[in-house]
Amino acid sequence: MAKGFSDASLPLFLPDGDEDEAAAAPLPGKLPSYIADHRRRLRTRFMEGGATAMPDYELLELVLFRAIPRQDVKPLARLLLDTFGDFNRVVSAAPTRLCMVKGVGDAVVQELKIVEAAAQRLMRARVINRPVLSSWDALVDYCHTAMAHRETEQFRILYLDRKNVLVADEEQAKGTVDHVPVYPREVVKRALELNASALILVHNHPSGDPTPSEADISMTCQVQDACQALGITLHDHLIIGKSRELSFRSQGYL
């Protein structure tokens, strides 16, 4: 663990903590009042106004309070945001990348990954075991939460039954910053194993631009041909960018 921040797990409620918290240095014993007052004020503002009342660095401070209990966490929050860009990219960053940031240790990574897992689980609960085509906006929101801020490409498949209810959501492959390997035979094989009647393909573009590449279009056509041969419907292929998505169906690629 990098020097400068004390990184340790704590119970849920601790002595609280200030806007002008000093430099990050170990603080023995009781939490100084100026730090405790700052933490108390942030928590009060969050409970009264919610996350919309707070900039990214303050929301990130709230997450870091438990991991780093006796120091000013504002410098680390700002460093994480400077490194990754925004709150979403911080919590979804790979643990290995997070640990490269000075001051980040296991406890910080754990808190951030808990937040990420909670967000994904909440969004997934809105779409799993529900008719997908009648809850399309919720599905797109879930895909954005799970994939929009990843630094490498991820390819996942949503498997639907005869009533277009989502029965499985599985990651099929991970790739690099601009490529992910996809094998149409494996896609349809898994559909048969799940007794799925339809599919939705989803992958992200870490560049932020969801415009499909020639490889994306070619792969989608191969999957569609494999599906048609087995009587499986390919509803769509969504490409998730940072702030918007592209639907192959709506753009005429399918």
MOHU-V185146 format. One record per run of one state. SS is the DSSP state (A for helix, B for strand, O for the rest). FROM is the first residue (numbers start at 1). TO is the last residue. If there is no record, write none. Layout:
BEGIN
ss: (SS/SS)
from: (FROM/FROM)
to: (TO/TO)
END
This chain:
BEGIN
ss: (O/A/O/A/O/A/O/A/O/A/O/A/O/A/O/B/O/A/O/B/O/B/O/A/O/B/O/A/O/B/O/B/O)
from: (1/33/50/51/54/56/68/74/85/87/93/95/99/106/126/131/132/136/148/154/161/165/175/184/194/198/205/214/230/233/241/245/248)
to: (32/49/50/53/55/67/73/84/86/92/94/98/105/125/130/131/135/147/153/160/164/174/183/193/197/204/213/229/232/240/244/247/254)
END
